[in-house]
Every structure is written in structure tokens, then in C-alpha cells.
Amino acid sequence: MGNEVRSIIRLMLCVFLITGCAGGCQPAGRRIMKRVIVIGSPGSGKSTFSRKLSDKTGLALYHLDNIWHLPDRTTLTREAFDDKLLAILATESWIIDGNYSRTLEIRLKYCDTVFLLDYPVEVCLGGAYARLGKEREDIPWSENELEEKFRKFIEDFPKTKLPGIYKLLEQYGDGKEIHVFHSREEAEQYLEG
């Protein structure tokens, strides 16, 4: 896809968001989530929460890991990933599961609801270890070991990533429904409500 075509598509998406259904189509007095992002540390259970939320709401679910990673353990180019993400964002409703800091700002601009799973590091490390060797729907292979670099990323997430996430939530939070959970129990209670 050429740069000119990509620019036209992006412009059309912006026009849709300004004039279309984004943000103004819910019945008075009650917000209905249509465009949801689920973010948080690796191992926090974003994919599990997203799947349960999708089952409950009927919204289409997209796992960013499944888009970025290919079955042969290579990745898409950034341009191809961005094109796929923009195509999802252009649709009327979705749940997007995953962090991908580089694209968080644009997802925050498009969404109406955010779920941040801000759990203790020990919980996230436990979640990452618990999924080793298991087939997952959110990534096209099974992880058999927790690489040291990835473990360190999880340990550092509260210091290196969370401050930026909270800053973006503050910047783009107006008019959005934002839910921050500090335990798996809080997330489960929300889903059961």
C-alpha cells in the first residue's frame, strides 16, 4: 500500500471518528462499550480478561501479539502491523488486547473504554510462568521458557512502562470509561457484575 493511499485512509478514519458513531451512539444515561483496549504488564492476564469480556459483550477480539508475531517466530514489519491495526480501528466495535507502547496513543484516541490491569509484579511473573508450555490463542506458538530479558521486562514494567501509560490515560481519558484493576479478583468481580 503506497504512502498516498495510506494517508487517504488515515484521513478517512479521522473523518469517521469526528462525524461518525465514535463516542455519540450510546443511549442516554448508559454507556455501552464498543471500542475497548485492555492493557497491562505481560502475565497480568490481559488475554484471558479480554476473551471473557468478548464472550460477555459479543465484541470482536483482536490480540496484538497474534498480529505482530508470525508462526515462524518472526514479526510483521511495523508498516504492515500499523496497516492491520488501522483497519481494526476503522471498524465499529472491537476489543484490542495488548500493550505495544508505540501504538498505545492512537488506540487511546479511538477507544471509548480502557481496562488497565495494574497488578503486582509477583502476580504478573506468576501468570507468565503459568502459561509456559500451554497453547494460547493470543500468540501463534507455545512458549516453553521465560527468557531472562522478558522476565526483566516484567519486573521493570511498573517503573519503565506504567508511568507513561498513566500519563497517556490522563491525557486522553476525557469522555472515556477507564477501569484500573489492582487484583485479579477486582477484574473477575467486574466481569461477573
C-alpha positions in Angstrom: 0.0 0.0 0.0 1.5 3.3 -1.1 2.0 6.3 1.3 -0.6 8.3 -0.6 -3.2 5.6 -0.2 -2.3 5.2 3.5 -2.6 8.9 4.1 -6.1 9.0 2.5 -7.2 6.0 4.6 -5.9 7.7 7.8 -7.8 10.9 6.8 -11.0 9.0 6.2 -10.6 7.3 9.6 -10.3 10.7 11.2 -13.4 12.0 9.4 -15.3 8.9 10.5 -14.3 9.4 14.2 -15.3 13.1 14.1 -18.6 12.7 12.3 -19.5 9.0 12.7 -20.6 6.9 15.6 -17.5 7.1 17.8 -18.5 8.4 21.2 -22.0 9.6 20.4 -24.1 6.5 19.7 -24.8 5.2 23.2 -28.3 5.5 24.7 -28.7 8.4 27.1 -27.8 7.6 30.7 -25.8 4.4 30.0 -22.5 3.9 28.2 -22.2 0.9 26.0 -18.7 0.0 25.3 -17.9 -0.5 21.6 -14.2 0.1 21.3 -12.1 -1.4 24.1 -8.5 -1.7 24.9 -7.0 -4.0 27.5 -3.5 -3.1 28.7 -1.1 -4.1 31.5 2.1 -6.0 32.2 2.8 -9.3 30.4 1.5 -12.1 32.6 -1.3 -10.0 34.0 -4.0 -11.9 32.2 -4.9 -9.3 29.5 -5.8 -12.0 27.0 -7.8 -14.1 29.5 -9.7 -11.0 30.7 -10.2 -9.9 27.0 -11.6 -13.3 26.0 -14.1 -13.3 28.9 -15.1 -9.7 28.1 -15.6 -10.6 24.4 -17.7 -13.6 25.4 -19.8 -11.4 27.6 -20.2 -8.5 25.2 -20.1 -10.1 21.8 -17.4 -7.7 20.7 -14.8 -8.9 18.3 -11.4 -9.6 20.0 -8.0 -8.8 18.5 -4.8 -9.9 20.2 -1.9 -7.6 19.2 0.6 -10.4 19.8 -1.2 -12.5 17.3 -1.0 -9.8 14.7 2.7 -8.8 15.4 4.1 -12.3 15.7 4.1 -14.8 12.9 4.1 -18.7 13.4 7.7 -18.9 12.4 8.7 -16.6 15.3 9.4 -13.7 13.0 7.3 -10.5 13.1 5.5 -8.3 10.6 7.1 -5.1 9.5 5.9 -2.0 11.5 4.2 -0.7 8.4 2.2 -4.0 7.9 1.4 -4.1 11.6 0.2 -0.5 11.6 -1.9 -1.1 8.5 -3.7 -4.1 10.2 -4.2 -2.1 13.4 -5.7 0.9 11.5 -8.0 -1.5 9.7 -9.3 -2.8 13.0 -9.6 0.7 14.5 -11.7 1.7 11.5 -14.4 -0.9 12.3 -17.4 -0.1 14.5 -16.6 -2.2 17.5 -13.7 -4.2 19.0 -11.6 -5.3 21.9 -7.9 -4.9 21.4 -5.7 -6.8 23.8 -2.0 -5.8 24.2 0.4 -3.1 25.2 2.6 -2.2 22.2 3.6 1.2 23.6 4.3 2.6 20.2 0.7 2.3 19.2 -1.0 3.0 22.6 -1.6 6.6 21.9 -3.6 6.0 18.7 -5.6 3.2 20.3 -6.4 5.6 23.2 -7.7 8.1 20.7 -10.0 5.6 19.1 -11.3 3.7 22.1 -14.2 4.5 24.4 -13.2 2.1 27.2 -9.9 1.2 28.8 -9.1 -1.7 31.1 -5.7 -1.4 32.8 -4.6 -4.5 34.7 -2.1 -2.9 37.2 -1.1 -5.9 39.2 1.9 -6.6 41.5 5.0 -7.9 39.7 4.7 -11.2 41.5 1.3 -11.8 40.1 2.4 -11.0 36.6 5.5 -13.2 36.9 3.3 -16.0 38.2 1.0 -15.5 35.2 3.9 -15.6 32.8 5.3 -18.8 34.3 1.9 -20.4 34.5 1.4 -20.2 30.7 4.7 -21.8 29.8 4.2 -24.9 27.7 0.5 -24.2 27.1 -1.1 -23.5 23.7 -2.6 -20.0 23.6 -5.0 -18.2 21.3 -3.2 -14.9 21.7 0.2 -15.9 20.2 0.9 -18.3 17.4 3.2 -20.7 19.3 3.8 -22.2 22.7 6.4 -20.6 25.0 8.5 -23.2 26.8 10.7 -21.0 28.9 10.6 -17.5 30.3 13.6 -15.7 28.8 15.7 -13.6 31.1 15.1 -10.4 29.1 11.3 -10.9 29.2 11.4 -11.7 32.9 13.3 -8.4 33.4 10.8 -6.5 31.3 8.0 -7.8 33.6 10.0 -6.9 36.7 10.7 -3.4 35.4 7.2 -2.7 33.9 6.0 -0.7 37.0 8.9 1.7 36.7 9.5 1.8 32.9 6.0 1.5 31.4 3.3 2.2 33.9 4.2 5.9 34.4 3.8 6.5 30.6 0.6 4.6 30.5 -0.9 6.6 33.3 0.3 9.8 31.7 -1.5 8.8 28.4 -4.6 7.9 30.3 -4.7 11.3 31.9 -4.0 13.0 28.5 -6.7 11.0 26.6 -9.1 10.0 29.3 -11.7 12.6 28.9 -15.0 11.1 27.8 -13.7 7.5 28.2 -14.6 4.9 30.6 -11.4 3.9 32.4 -11.1 0.9 34.7 -8.0 0.2 36.7 -7.8 -3.2 38.5 -5.1 -3.9 41.1 -6.0 -7.6 41.5 -7.4 -10.5 39.5 -10.3 -10.5 42.0 -11.3 -7.0 41.0 -11.3 -7.9 37.3 -13.4 -11.0 38.0 -15.9 -9.0 40.0 -16.3 -6.6 37.1 -16.9 -9.5 34.7 -19.4 -11.0 37.0 -21.3 -7.7 37.5 
